């Protein structure tokens, strides 16, 4: 495919928490579709370097920035660094997130605080900073979870709380930013094969039993939906929460 036919040519994207897993797949997918991509990471510089090399080897433009999504100063610097490197910002993918599970009466307050800080506050911080640089046609894409609507096992209530907040924030933002021509959508994956939740892991059989399609999703499947929502073809979609879960919540 020639560069001038790629649907995101000329666009600049920032993907938070993209050194591995779903975030890495999203960054690569956006680059494949022609966007210049900045990624943030916290504790995996080697993994971030691998993403950078994978994009550069295909001729893409990419920048890796160390930034804790719960740190307002770090997030603002990441957004500013993206704009400085590439001249603009068109697409924000709020992918950074944490998972912790425990019975509610045993849930550690420090784990609660960290989940809220990254999964909720982090989305707010990156969005607030990014929209200062976005114009007509801007895209904000949040990576939520099917667990905001369906939590079929005990111990996941706090995680579900955070992802429910992301879904609600998405709807409110769509109203706030629609007049500016910026769309806001929420992707809600089900089980996806990553190093944190492998398709052959301890809970895999239990989760597959809950699905209509008896397999885990793949990162590139989530990435394809992100690229679509970032494209001109999705200009009339906003405020939506879209499940990509193999029928987990069917």
DRENBANU-78558 format. One line per 2 residues: number of its first residue (from 0); for each residue z, y, x of N, C-alpha, C, O. Coordinates in steps of 0.05 Angstrom, whole numbers, plus 32768, in hexadecimal, padded with zeros to 4 digits. Each point is the difference from the previous one (the first is absolute). Layout:
// residues N
NUM) Z:Y:X:Z:Y:X:Z:Y:X:Z:Y:X  ...
END
This chain:
// residues 250
0) 8000:7FE8:8011:8000:8018:7FEF:8000:8019:8012:8010:8001:8012  7FDF:8012:7FE8:7FFF:8018:8010:8017:8012:7FF9:800A:7FFF:7FE9
2) 7FFE:8012:802A:8017:8011:7FFB:7FFD:8012:7FE8:8013:8004:7FF2  7FD5:8006:800A:7FFD:8014:7FEA:8000:7FF3:7FE5:7FFF:800F:7FEC
4) 8002:7FD7:8011:8002:7FF3:7FE6:801C:7FF7:7FFA:8005:7FF5:7FEA  800D:800E:8028:801C:7FF7:7FFA:800D:8014:7FEE:7FFE:8018:8003
6) 8011:7FDD:7FE9:800A:8011:7FEA:8016:8014:8008:8005:8013:7FF1  8008:7FE8:8026:8015:8012:8008:7FF9:8010:8019:8012:800B:800D
8) 7FD5:7FF6:7FFA:7FF7:800F:8018:8009:801E:7FFD:7FFC:800C:7FEB  8010:7FFF:8029:8009:801B:8000:801C:8004:7FF5:800B:8016:8002
10) 8001:7FD5:7FF4:801B:8002:7FF5:8015:7FF9:8016:7FFA:7FF2:8013  801E:8019:7FE9:8016:7FFA:8012:8017:7FF4:7FF0:8008:800B:7FEC
12) 8003:7FDF:801E:8015:7FF2:7FF2:8018:7FFE:8012:7FFE:7FFD:8019  801A:8004:7FDB:8019:7FF9:800D:800D:7FE9:7FF1:8004:8002:7FE8
14) 8002:7FE9:8027:800C:7FE8:7FF4:801C:7FFC:800D:8001:7FFD:8018  8014:8004:7FD8:801B:7FFD:800B:8006:7FE3:8003:7FF8:7FEF:7FF0
16) 8018:800B:8025:8009:7FE4:8004:7FE9:7FED:8003:7FFF:7FEB:7FF3  7FEE:801B:801F:7FE7:7FF1:8001:7FFC:7FF1:801B:7FEA:7FFC:8008
18) 802C:7FFC:8005:7FFD:7FF2:8019:7FFB:7FE2:7FFB:7FF8:7FF2:8013  800D:8005:7FD5:7FFC:7FE3:7FFB:7FFE:7FFC:7FE2:8003:8013:7FF0
20) 7FF7:7FD4:8008:8000:7FF8:7FE4:7FEC:800F:7FEF:7FEA:8006:8009  801F:8001:7FDF:7FEE:800D:7FED:7FF7:801B:800B:7FE9:8007:7FFD
22) 8029:8008:800F:7FF9:801A:800B:7FEA:7FFF:8014:7FED:8010:8000  8014:7FDD:8013:7FEC:7FFC:8014:7FE5:7FFA:7FF3:7FEB:800A:8008
24) 8015:7FE4:7FE4:7FE7:7FF9:7FF2:7FF5:8019:7FF2:7FE7:8003:8000  802A:800D:7FF4:7FF6:8018:7FF3:7FF3:8013:8014:7FEB:800B:7FFB
26) 8022:7FFA:801B:7FF6:8012:8015:7FE4:7FF6:8009:7FEE:8010:8003  8010:7FD7:8002:7FE6:7FF5:800A:7FEB:8002:7FEA:7FE9:8006:8006
28) 801F:7FF5:7FE1:7FED:8002:7FEA:7FF5:801C:7FFC:7FE8:8004:7FFC  802A:8010:8006:7FF7:801C:7FFD:7FEE:8008:8017:7FEC:800E:7FFC
30) 801B:7FE9:801C:7FEE:8006:8017:7FE5:7FF3:7FFD:7FEC:800C:8006  8014:7FDB:7FF0:7FE6:7FF2:7FFC:7FEF:800F:7FEC:7FE7:7FFF:8002
32) 8026:800F:7FEB:7FF1:800F:7FED:7FFA:801D:8009:7FF6:8010:7FF0  800F:7FF6:8029:7FF7:8019:800B:8015:8015:8005:7FFA:8015:800B
34) 801F:7FE7:7FEB:8014:8014:8003:800C:8001:801D:8001:7FEB:800D  8007:802C:7FFC:8011:8002:8017:801C:7FFB:7FF7:8009:800A:7FEB
36) 8007:7FE6:8024:8019:7FF6:7FF6:8017:8006:8014:7FFD:7FFA:8018  8019:8011:7FDE:8019:8001:800F:8013:7FEC:7FF3:8001:7FFD:7FE8
38) 800E:7FF6:8029:8015:7FED:7FF6:801B:8008:800C:8002:800B:8016  8013:7FEF:7FDA:801B:8004:800B:800C:7FE4:8004:7FF9:7FEC:7FF3
40) 801B:8014:801F:800F:7FE8:8006:801C:8008:8009:8004:8018:8007  800F:7FD6:7FF9:801A:8006:800A:8008:7FEF:8018:8006:800B:8015
42) 7FFA:7FDB:7FE8:800B:7FEE:8014:7FED:7FEC:800C:8008:7FEE:800E  7FDE:8015:7FEC:7FEC:7FED:800A:7FE9:800D:800E:7FEA:7FFF:7FF7
44) 801C:800E:8020:7FEA:800E:800E:7FE9:7FEE:8009:7FE9:8008:7FFF  801E:7FDF:8009:7FEB:7FEE:8008:7FEE:7FF8:7FE9:7FE8:7FFE:8003
46) 8024:7FFE:7FE6:7FF0:7FFA:7FE8:7FEF:8018:7FF8:7FE9:7FFC:7FF8  8022:801C:800A:7FF0:8018:7FFA:7FE8:8002:8013:7FEA:8007:7FF8
48) 801B:7FF3:8022:7FEA:8000:8013:7FEA:7FEC:7FF9:7FE9:8006:8004  801F:7FE3:7FF1:7FED:7FEC:7FF8:7FEE:800B:7FE9:7FE8:7FFB:8000
50) 8024:8013:7FEE:7FF1:800C:7FEA:7FED:8015:800B:7FE8:8001:7FF7  8021:800F:801B:7FEF:8015:800C:7FE8:7FF3:800E:7FEA:8009:7FFC
52) 801B:7FE2:8014:7FEA:7FF3:800E:7FEC:7FF3:7FEC:7FE8:8002:8005  8023:7FF2:7FE6:7FEE:7FF3:7FED:7FED:8014:7FF2:7FE9:7FFA:7FFB
54) 8021:801E:8000:7FF0:8015:7FF4:7FED:800C:8014:7FE8:8005:7FFA  8021:8000:801E:7FF0:800D:8014:7FE8:7FEE:8009:7FEB:800A:8006
56) 801A:7FDC:7FFA:7FEB:7FEE:8009:7FE8:8000:7FED:7FEA:7FF8:8008  801B:8010:7FDF:7FEA:8001:7FED:7FF4:801C:7FFE:7FF0:8006:7FEF
58) 801A:800C:8023:7FF5:801C:8000:8010:8013:7FEF:7FF7:8017:7FFD  801F:7FE1:7FF8:8010:8012:7FEF:8011:8013:800F:8006:7FFC:8018
60) 8003:8019:7FDA:8012:8013:800C:801C:7FFB:7FF5:8004:7FFE:7FE7  8010:8000:802B:801B:7FF9:7FF7:8015:800C:8012:7FFB:8005:8018
62) 801C:8000:7FDC:8016:800C:800F:801A:7FF2:7FF6:8004:7FFE:7FE8  800D:7FFA:802B:801A:7FF4:7FF9:8016:8014:8006:8000:800B:8016
64) 8013:7FF8:7FD7:8015:8014:8003:801B:7FF2:7FF9:8002:7FF4:7FEB  8011:800E:8027:801A:7FF5:7FFB:800F:8013:7FED:8004:8017:8006
66) 8004:7FDE:7FE3:800E:8011:7FEC:800F:7FEE:7FEC:7FF5:7FEE:7FF4  8025:8017:800A:8011:7FF3:7FEC:7FFA:800E:7FE5:8003:8018:7FFE
68) 7FF5:7FD8:7FEE:7FF8:800C:7FE7:8017:800E:7FF1:7FFB:800F:7FEE  801E:7FEB:801A:8017:800C:7FF3:8009:801A:800E:8012:800E:7FF7
70) 7FE0:7FF9:801F:8007:8018:8010:7FED:8016:7FF9:7FE8:7FFF:8007  8021:8016:7FEC:7FEF:8016:7FF7:7FF1:800D:8017:7FE8:8006:7FFE
72) 8026:7FFF:8017:7FF3:800D:8017:7FEA:7FEF:800C:7FEB:8009:8007  801B:7FDD:7FFC:7FEC:7FED:800B:7FE7:7FFE:7FED:7FEA:7FFF:800A
74) 801B:8001:7FDD:7FEA:7FFE:7FED:7FEF:8019:8001:7FE7:7FFE:8000  8025:8019:8000:7FF1:8019:8002:7FEF:8001:8019:7FEA:800A:8000
76) 8022:7FED:8017:7FF1:7FFF:8019:7FE9:7FED:7FFF:7FEB:8005:800B  8019:7FE4:7FE7:7FEA:7FED:7FFD:7FE9:800B:7FF1:7FE8:7FFD:8007
78) 801E:8011:7FE3:7FEB:800D:7FF0:7FF2:8016:8010:7FE7:8001:8001  8029:800F:800C:7FF4:8016:8011:7FEF:7FF4:8017:7FEB:800B:8006
80) 801F:7FDF:8006:7FF0:7FF3:8015:7FE6:7FF5:7FF6:7FEC:8001:800F  8014:7FF5:7FD9:7FE7:7FF5:7FF5:7FEC:8017:7FFC:7FE9:7FFD:8007
82) 8021:8019:7FED:7FEE:8017:7FFB:7FF6:800C:801A:7FE9:8008:8002  8028:7FF9:8012:7FF8:800B:801A:7FEB:7FEF:800D:7FED:800A:800C
84) 8016:7FDC:7FF2:7FED:7FEE:800D:7FE5:7FFE:7FF2:7FEB:7FFF:800D  8016:8002:7FD9:7FE7:7FFB:7FF1:7FF7:8018:7FEF:7FEA:7FFE:7FF4
86) 8025:8017:800B:7FF7:8019:7FF3:8006:8002:7FE2:7FFB:8015:7FF5  800F:7FD6:7FFF:8004:8001:7FE3:8011:7FE7:7FF8:8006:7FEF:8010
88) 8000:8010:7FD6:800D:7FE8:7FF5:7FF7:7FFD:7FE3:8004:8012:7FF0  7FF0:7FD7:800A:7FF5:7FFB:7FE6:800F:7FEA:7FF1:8001:8000:7FE7
90) 8009:7FEC:8028:800B:7FE8:7FF4:801B:7FFA:800C:8003:7FFF:8018  8011:7FFE:7FD7:801B:7FF7:8009:8005:7FE5:7FF3:7FFF:7FFD:7FE7
92) 8008:7FEF:8029:8008:7FE6:7FF6:801E:7FFD:8007:8007:7FFC:8017  800A:8005:7FD5:801C:7FFC:8004:8006:7FE2:8000:8007:7FF4:7FEB
94) 7FF7:8000:802C:8003:7FE3:8002:801B:7FF7:800B:800A:7FEB:7FFA  8002:8026:8017:8019:7FF9:800D:8015:7FF7:7FEB:8004:800E:7FEC
96) 8009:7FDC:8019:8014:7FF6:7FEE:8012:7FEB:800C:7FF8:7FF2:8013  801F:800A:7FE2:8013:7FEC:8009:8007:7FEE:7FE8:7FFE:8008:7FE9
98) 800B:7FDF:801E:8009:7FED:7FEC:801B:7FF5:8008:8004:7FF9:8017  800E:8006:7FD6:801A:7FF3:8005:8008:7FF4:7FE5:7FFC:800B:7FEB
100) 8011:7FDE:8017:8007:7FF1:7FE8:801D:7FF5:8003:8007:7FF5:8015  8009:800F:7FD6:801B:7FF5:7FFF:800B:8003:7FE4:7FF6:8012:7FF1
102) 801D:7FDE:8007:800D:8005:7FE6:800B:801C:7FFF:800A:800A:8015  7FF5:8002:7FD4:8008:801D:7FFE:801C:8005:8009:8006:8015:800B
104) 800C:7FD8:7FF0:801C:8004:8008:8005:7FFC:801E:8016:8004:800A  7FD5:7FF3:8004:8002:7FFC:801D:7FED:8012:800F:7FFF:7FFF:8019
106) 7FF2:8011:7FD9:7FEC:8010:800D:800D:8016:8011:8011:800F:7FF6  7FE8:7FF2:8023:800D:8013:8013:7FF6:801C:7FFB:7FE8:8005:7FFB
108) 802B:800E:8004:7FF9:801C:7FFB:7FEC:800B:8015:7FEF:8010:7FF9  8014:7FE7:8020:7FED:8009:8014:7FE4:7FF6:7FFB:7FEC:800E:8006
110) 8011:7FDA:7FEF:7FE6:7FF6:7FF9:7FF5:800F:7FE8:7FE8:8006:7FFF  8029:8000:7FED:7FF8:8010:7FE9:7FF5:801B:800A:7FEB:8009:7FF8
112) 8025:8005:8018:7FF8:801A:800A:7FE5:7FFF:800F:7FF0:8012:7FFD  800C:7FDA:8013:7FE8:7FFE:8010:7FE8:7FFA:7FEE:7FEA:800C:8005
114) 8019:7FE3:7FE7:7FEA:7FFB:7FEE:7FF8:8019:7FF1:7FE8:8006:7FFD  802C:8009:7FF9:7FFA:8019:7FF2:7FF3:8014:8013:7FED:800E:7FF9
116) 801D:7FF3:8020:7FF5:8014:8013:7FE3:7FFB:8007:7FF0:8013:8001  8008:7FD4:8002:7FE5:7FFA:8008:7FEE:7FFD:7FE8:7FEA:800C:7FFE
118) 801E:7FE3:7FEE:7FEF:7FF9:7FEA:7FFC:8017:7FEC:7FEB:8001:7FF2  8029:8011:800C:7FFE:8015:7FEC:7FFE:801C:800E:7FEC:800E:7FFC
120) 8028:7FF9:8013:7FFF:801A:800E:7FE8:8001:8012:7FF3:8016:8002  8006:7FD4:800C:7FE9:8001:8012:7FE6:8006:7FF2:7FEF:800E:800B
122) 800D:7FE8:7FDD:7FE8:8006:7FF0:8000:801E:7FF9:7FEB:800D:8002  802C:7FFD:7FF5:8002:801C:7FFA:7FF9:8012:8018:7FF0:8012:7FFE
124) 801C:7FE8:8019:7FFC:8010:8018:7FE3:8001:8008:7FF5:8016:8005  7FFF:7FD3:7FFD:7FE4:7FFF:8009:7FED:800E:7FEC:7FEE:800E:8008
126) 8018:7FEE:7FDE:7FEF:800D:7FEC:8003:801E:8001:7FEC:800F:8000  802C:7FFB:8001:8005:801D:8001:7FF2:800D:8018:7FF4:8015:7FFD
128) 800E:7FDE:801A:7FF4:800B:8018:7FE1:7FFE:7FFF:7FF3:8013:8007  8003:7FD7:7FEF:7FE3:7FFC:8000:7FF1:8012:7FED:7FEB:800A:8007
130) 8021:7FFB:7FE1:7FF1:8010:7FEC:7FFC:801D:8009:7FF0:800E:7FF5  8020:7FFB:801E:7FFC:801B:800B:7FE5:8003:800E:7FF7:8016:8005
132) 7FFD:7FD3:8002:7FE7:8001:800F:7FE9:7FF4:7FF0:7FE9:8000:8009  801C:7FF7:7FDE:7FEC:7FF3:7FF0:7FF2:8014:7FED:800D:8013:7FF6
134) 7FDA:7FE9:8006:7FF1:8010:7FEC:7FF4:7FEE:7FEB:8008:7FE9:7FFC  7FE5:8022:7FF5:7FF2:7FF2:7FEB:7FF6:7FE5:800B:7FF4:7FFF:8016
136) 8010:7FEC:7FDC:7FF7:7FE5:8008:8015:7FF1:8011:7FFA:7FEA:8009  801D:8022:7FFA:8015:7FF2:800F:800A:7FE7:7FF2:7FFE:7FFE:7FE7
138) 800D:7FF0:8028:8009:7FE6:7FF5:801B:7FF9:800B:8004:8000:8018  800F:7FFA:7FD6:801A:7FF5:8008:8001:7FE4:7FF4:7FFE:7FFD:7FE7
140) 8007:7FEF:802A:8001:7FE4:7FF7:801A:7FF5:8009:8005:7FFD:8018  800C:7FFC:7FD5:801A:7FF4:8006:7FFE:7FE2:7FFF:7FF2:7FF4:7FEF
142) 801C:7FFF:8023:8001:7FE3:8000:801C:7FF8:7FF4:8014:8001:800E  7FEC:7FF8:7FD9:8018:7FF8:7FF2:8003:7FE2:8001:7FFC:7FF4:8015
144) 800C:8001:7FD5:8003:7FE3:7FFE:8000:7FF7:7FE3:8009:800E:7FEF  7FEC:7FDA:800D:8002:7FF4:7FE5:801D:7FFD:7FF8:8006:7FFE:7FE8
146) 800C:8001:802B:801D:7FFD:7FF9:800B:8018:7FF2:8017:7FFE:7FF5  7FDB:8018:8009:800A:8016:7FF0:7FFF:7FF9:7FE3:800E:800C:7FEF
148) 7FE0:7FE2:8009:7FFD:7FF7:7FE4:800B:7FE4:7FFB:8007:7FF9:7FEA  7FF9:7FF7:802B:8008:7FE4:7FFD:8010:7FF7:8018:7FF6:7FFF:8017
150) 8024:7FFA:7FE4:8011:7FF6:8016:800B:7FE4:7FF7:8015:7FFF:7FF3  7FDC:7FEC:8013:8006:7FE6:7FF4:8016:7FF0:800F:8004:7FE8:7FFA
152) 8009:8024:8019:8016:7FF2:800E:8017:8013:8005:7FFC:8019:8002  801B:7FDD:8002:8018:8010:8004:8001:800C:801C:7FF4:7FF4:8013
154) 8018:8023:7FF0:8005:800C:801A:7FED:8016:8007:8003:800E:8014  7FE8:7FF7:7FDB:7FEC:8014:8007:8002:801A:7FF1:7FED:800F:7FFF
156) 802A:7FF6:7FF4:8003:8017:7FEE:7FFC:801A:800E:7FF4:8012:7FF5  8017:7FF1:8023:7FFE:801A:800E:7FE4:8005:8009:7FF5:8017:7FFE
158) 7FFE:7FD4:800C:7FE4:8003:8008:7FEF:8008:7FE8:7FEF:8012:8002  8016:7FE1:7FE7:7FF1:8006:7FE7:8005:801D:7FF8:7FEE:800E:7FF7
160) 802B:7FFB:800C:8007:801C:7FFA:7FEE:8013:8010:7FF6:8014:7FF5  8008:7FE7:8025:7FF0:8013:8011:7FE3:8000:7FF8:7FF3:8015:8000
162) 8002:7FD3:7FFA:7FE3:7FFF:7FF9:7FFB:800B:7FE3:7FEB:800A:7FFA  8029:7FF3:7FF5:7FFE:800D:7FE6:7FFF:801F:8003:7FF2:800D:7FF1
164) 801E:7FFD:8022:8000:801D:8005:7FE4:8009:800A:7FF7:8015:7FF8  7FFC:7FDB:8019:7FE6:8006:800A:7FEC:8002:7FE8:7FEF:8012:7FFF
166) 8012:7FDB:7FEF:7FEE:8000:7FE9:8005:8019:7FEE:7FEC:800D:7FF8  802D:7FFB:8004:8006:8017:7FF0:7FF7:801A:800E:7FF5:8012:7FF4
168) 8010:7FEF:8026:7FF7:8017:8010:7FE2:8003:8000:7FF6:8017:7FFE  7FFC:7FD3:8002:7FE3:8001:7FFF:7FF6:800D:7FE6:7FEE:8011:8001
170) 801E:7FE8:7FE9:7FF8:800C:7FE6:8006:801E:8000:7FEF:8010:7FF7  8028:7FF8:8012:8007:801C:8001:7FEE:8010:8012:7FF7:8016:7FF9
172) 8003:7FDF:801F:7FEF:800D:8013:7FE3:8004:7FF5:7FF3:8014:8005  8004:7FD8:7FEC:7FE5:8002:7FF5:7FFE:8019:7FEE:7FEB:800E:8000
174) 802A:7FF9:7FF1:8000:8018:7FF0:8002:8019:8012:7FF2:8014:7FFB  801F:7FEB:8019:8003:8017:8012:7FE6:8007:800F:7FF9:8017:8003
176) 7FF9:7FD4:8006:7FEA:8005:8013:7FE4:7FFE:7FF3:7FEC:8007:800D  8013:7FEF:7FDA:7FE6:7FFF:7FF3:7FF1:801A:7FFF:7FE8:8001:8005
178) 8025:8015:7FF4:7FF2:801A:8000:7FF5:8008:801B:7FEE:8011:8001  801C:7FE3:8014:7FF6:8007:801B:7FEA:7FEC:8009:7FF6:8002:8016
180) 8003:7FEC:7FD8:7FEA:7FED:8006:8009:7FE9:8012:7FF0:7FF3:800D  802B:8008:7FF5:800B:7FEB:8011:8009:7FE9:7FEE:8010:8005:7FED
182) 7FE7:7FE3:8018:8009:7FE9:7FF0:8017:7FF2:800E:8003:8001:8018  800E:7FF2:7FD7:8017:7FF2:800A:8002:7FE5:7FF1:8001:7FFF:7FE8
184) 7FFE:7FEB:8028:8001:7FE6:7FF4:8013:7FED:800F:8007:8005:8017  8002:7FE6:7FDC:8013:7FEE:800A:7FF5:7FE3:7FFF:7FFA:7FF6:7FEB
186) 8004:7FFE:802C:7FF7:7FE4:8002:8019:7FEE:8001:8012:8005:800F  7FEE:7FE6:7FE0:8018:7FEF:7FFE:7FF8:7FE4:8008:7FF9:7FEF:7FEF
188) 8009:800A:802B:7FFA:7FE5:8009:8015:7FEC:7FF7:8017:8006:7FFC  7FDF:7FE1:8000:8012:7FE9:7FFE:8004:7FF5:801C:7FFD:800F:8014
190) 8009:7FD7:7FEF:8004:7FF4:801A:7FE7:8002:8011:7FEA:7FF8:7FF7  8019:8013:8021:7FE9:8003:8012:8008:7FF3:801B:8017:8004:8009
192) 7FD7:7FEE:8003:8005:7FF2:8019:8003:8013:8017:7FEC:800C:800A  802D:7FF8:8000:8005:8011:8017:8015:7FF2:8011:800B:7FEB:7FF8
194) 7FFA:8020:8020:8014:7FF4:8011:801C:8002:7FF4:8012:7FF0:8007  7FF3:8023:7FE7:801A:8003:7FF4:8003:7FEE:7FE7:8016:7FFA:7FF8
196) 7FD3:7FFE:7FFC:8000:7FEF:7FE9:7FE9:7FEC:8002:7FED:8003:7FF0  8014:7FEA:8022:7FE9:7FEF:8005:7FFB:7FED:7FE9:8012:7FF8:7FF1
198) 7FD5:8000:800D:7FF7:7FEF:7FEA:800B:7FE4:8003:7FFF:7FF0:7FED  800D:8009:802A:800D:7FE6:8004:801E:8004:8005:800C:7FEE:800B
200) 7FFF:8028:7FEC:801C:8006:8005:8013:7FF2:7FEC:7FF7:7FEF:7FF0  8022:8017:8013:8015:7FF1:7FF1:7FFE:8004:7FE2:8007:7FEE:7FF1
202) 7FEF:8029:8006:7FFF:8005:7FE4:7FE4:7FFD:7FF4:7FFB:8004:7FE8  7FF2:7FF4:8029:7FE4:8000:7FF8:7FFA:7FED:7FE8:7FF3:8008:7FED
204) 8018:7FE0:8014:7FFA:7FED:7FEB:800B:800B:7FE5:7FF3:7FFD:7FEB  8025:800E:8016:800C:800B:7FE8:7FEF:8017:7FF4:7FFC:8001:7FE8
206) 7FFA:8010:802A:7FF0:8017:7FF6:7FE5:7FF7:7FF6:7FF7:800A:7FEB  7FFD:7FE3:8022:7FE6:7FF6:7FF7:8002:7FF3:7FE4:7FED:8002:7FF1
208) 8029:7FF2:800A:8004:7FF3:7FE5:8000:8015:7FEA:7FFA:7FFA:7FE9  800C:801F:801E:8001:8016:7FEC:7FE5:800D:7FFC:7FFD:8011:7FEE
210) 7FEF:7FE7:8021:7FE6:800E:8000:7FEB:7FF1:7FF1:8000:7FE7:8000  7FEE:8028:7FF4:7FE9:7FF3:7FF3:7FEC:7FF5:8014:7FF5:7FEB:7FFD
212) 8007:8025:8019:7FF0:7FF7:8016:8013:7FF6:8015:8010:800F:800B  7FEF:7FD7:7FFC:8015:7FF4:800F:7FFD:8004:801E:7FFE:7FEC:8010
214) 8001:802C:7FF8:7FFF:8007:801D:800B:801C:8004:8002:8010:7FED  8005:7FF6:802B:8008:801C:8007:7FE6:8011:8002:7FEA:7FF6:8005
216) 801A:8024:7FF7:7FEB:8013:8005:7FFC:8004:801E:8010:7FF8:8010  7FDA:8015:7FF6:7FF9:8007:801C:8000:801F:8003:7FF9:800E:7FEE
218) 800F:7FFB:802A:8001:801C:8005:7FE5:800E:7FFA:8000:8017:7FF7  7FEA:7FDC:8010:7FE6:800D:7FFB:7FFA:8004:7FE3:7FF0:8011:7FF9
220) 801D:7FDF:7FF5:7FFC:8003:7FE4:800E:801A:7FF6:7FF6:800E:7FEF  8022:7FF7:801B:800E:8019:7FFA:7FF0:8017:800C:7FFD:8015:7FF2
222) 7FFA:7FE8:8026:7FF1:8015:800D:7FE7:8008:7FF1:7FF9:8018:7FFE  7FFA:7FD5:7FF6:7FE7:8005:7FF1:8006:8012:7FE7:7FF1:8012:7FFA
224) 8026:7FE8:7FFA:8008:8011:7FE9:8007:801C:8009:7FFA:8014:7FF2  8014:7FEF:8024:8006:801A:800B:7FE6:8010:8005:7FFE:8017:7FF9
226) 7FEF:7FDC:8015:7FE7:800E:8006:7FF1:8009:7FE7:7FF4:8015:7FFF  800D:7FDA:7FEC:7FF4:8008:7FE7:800D:8019:7FF4:7FF3:8013:7FF8
228) 8028:7FEC:8007:800E:8017:7FF4:7FFD:8019:8011:8002:8017:7FF6  7FF8:7FE6:8024:7FFB:8017:8011:7FE4:800B:7FFE:7FFA:8015:800A
230) 7FF4:7FDC:7FE9:7FE4:8007:7FFF:7FF9:8013:7FE9:8010:8003:7FEE  7FD8:8009:8013:7FF7:8011:7FEB:7FFE:7FF2:7FE5:8003:800C:7FEB
232) 7FF8:7FD9:8016:7FFD:7FF1:7FE7:8019:7FFF:7FEF:7FFF:7FFB:7FE8  8018:800A:8025:801A:7FFF:7FF2:800B:801B:7FF8:8018:8003:7FFB
234) 7FD7:8011:8004:8009:801B:7FFB:800D:8005:7FE5:800F:8013:7FFC  7FEC:7FDB:7FF1:800B:8003:7FE5:8018:7FEE:7FFB:800A:7FFE:7FEA
236) 8000:7FF5:802B:8018:7FEF:7FFE:8017:800F:800C:8000:8007:8018  8015:7FFE:7FD9:8018:800C:800B:8018:7FF9:7FEE:7FFD:7FFC:7FE8
238) 801A:8003:8024:8019:7FF9:7FF2:8002:7FE3:7FF9:8011:7FF8:7FF1  7FDE:7FF7:801B:7FFF:7FE4:7FFA:8010:7FEF:8013:8002:8006:8018
240) 800A:7FE5:7FDD:800C:7FEB:8011:7FF0:7FE7:7FFC:7FFE:7FF5:7FE9  7FF5:8002:802C:7FED:7FEA:7FFE:800B:7FE8:800F:8005:8000:8018
242) 7FFE:7FEA:7FD9:800A:7FE7:800C:7FEA:7FF1:800D:7FE9:7FFE:7FF6  801D:7FF7:8022:7FEE:7FEE:800E:8012:7FEA:800A:8009:8000:8016
244) 7FFC:7FEC:7FD7:8016:7FEE:8004:7FFA:7FE3:7FFA:8012:7FEF:7FFE  7FD4:800A:7FFF:7FF9:7FE4:7FFA:800C:7FF5:7FE7:8004:7FE8:7FFD
246) 8002:802A:7FF0:800C:7FF8:7FE7:801E:7FFB:8001:800B:7FF2:7FEF  8002:8018:8025:801D:7FFD:8003:800F:800A:7FE8:8014:7FF5:7FF7
248) 7FE1:8021:7FFD:800D:800C:7FE8:7FEF:7FFC:7FE7:8003:800F:7FED  7FEC:7FDD:8013:7FEF:7FFC:7FE9:8010:7FF4:7FE9:7FF4:7FFB:7FEA
END
